[in-house]
């Protein structure tokens, strides 16, 4: 078998596999996926959430607001796991 014949045979096999895969994919029936909605959980009241929302709505003016700066500091401390009592003692 020479190189050209081997290349033709490989091309034919590749095309045959591609056609077979396409036919199999086209013959599959799509079944609808059932979606389960998460139950409505009551939101835990977080006093900082309202402050953060207010600061968000203020936009760039929040950069000069002392309450927003304090709220952001508390949020960073909570996120980083810093103990607020230890920080306040400093």
C-alpha positions as CSV (number, residue, x, y, z in Angstrom):
1,X,0.0,0.0,0.0
2,X,1.5,3.3,-1.0
3,X,1.1,6.6,0.9
4,X,-1.6,8.1,-1.4
5,X,-3.8,5.0,-1.0
6,X,-3.4,5.1,2.8
7,X,-4.3,8.8,2.9
8,X,-7.4,8.1,0.9
9,X,-8.4,5.2,3.1
10,X,-7.9,7.4,6.2
11,X,-10.0,10.2,4.7
12,X,-12.8,7.8,3.8
13,X,-12.8,6.3,7.4
14,X,-12.8,9.8,8.9
15,X,-15.8,10.9,6.7
16,X,-17.7,7.7,7.5
17,X,-17.2,8.2,11.3
18,X,-18.3,11.9,11.0
19,X,-21.4,11.0,9.0
20,X,-22.3,8.2,11.5
21,X,-21.8,10.6,14.5
22,X,-24.0,13.2,12.8
23,X,-26.8,10.7,12.1
24,X,-26.7,9.4,15.6
25,X,-26.9,13.0,17.0
26,X,-29.7,14.0,14.7
27,X,-31.8,10.9,15.6
28,X,-31.7,11.6,19.4
29,X,-34.8,13.0,20.9
30,X,-34.3,15.9,23.3
31,X,-36.1,15.3,26.5
32,X,-37.1,18.4,28.5
33,X,-35.0,18.9,31.6
34,X,-37.1,19.3,34.8
35,X,-36.1,22.4,36.7
36,X,-36.6,22.3,40.5
37,X,-37.0,25.8,41.9
38,X,-35.3,26.5,45.2
39,X,-37.7,27.0,48.1
40,X,-38.3,30.5,49.2
41,X,-36.3,30.9,52.3
42,X,-37.0,33.8,54.6
43,X,-34.2,36.3,54.5
44,X,-32.2,36.8,57.6
45,X,-32.4,40.4,58.8
46,X,-29.0,41.9,58.4
47,X,-28.8,45.5,59.5
48,X,-25.7,46.2,57.3
49,X,-27.6,45.0,54.2
50,X,-29.8,48.1,54.2
51,X,-26.8,50.4,54.7
52,X,-24.9,48.7,51.9
53,X,-27.9,49.1,49.6
54,X,-28.2,52.8,50.5
55,X,-24.5,53.3,49.8
56,X,-24.8,51.5,46.5
57,X,-27.7,53.7,45.4
58,X,-25.7,56.8,46.3
59,X,-23.0,56.0,43.7
60,X,-19.8,58.1,43.8
61,X,-21.2,60.3,46.6
62,X,-20.9,57.4,48.9
63,X,-17.1,57.8,48.8
64,X,-17.4,61.0,50.9
65,X,-20.1,59.6,53.3
66,X,-18.8,58.7,56.7
67,X,-21.6,56.1,57.3
68,X,-20.8,54.3,54.1
69,X,-17.1,54.3,54.9
70,X,-17.8,52.7,58.3
71,X,-20.2,50.2,56.8
72,X,-17.7,49.2,54.2
73,X,-15.0,48.8,56.9
74,X,-17.3,46.5,58.9
75,X,-18.1,44.5,55.8
76,X,-14.4,44.0,55.1
77,X,-13.8,43.0,58.6
78,X,-16.6,40.4,58.5
79,X,-15.4,39.1,55.2
80,X,-11.8,38.7,56.3
81,X,-12.9,37.1,59.6
82,X,-11.5,39.8,61.8
83,X,-12.9,39.9,65.3
84,X,-14.6,43.2,65.7
85,X,-14.0,43.4,69.5
86,X,-10.3,43.0,69.0
87,X,-10.3,45.8,66.3
88,X,-12.3,48.2,68.5
89,X,-9.8,47.7,71.4
90,X,-6.9,49.0,69.3
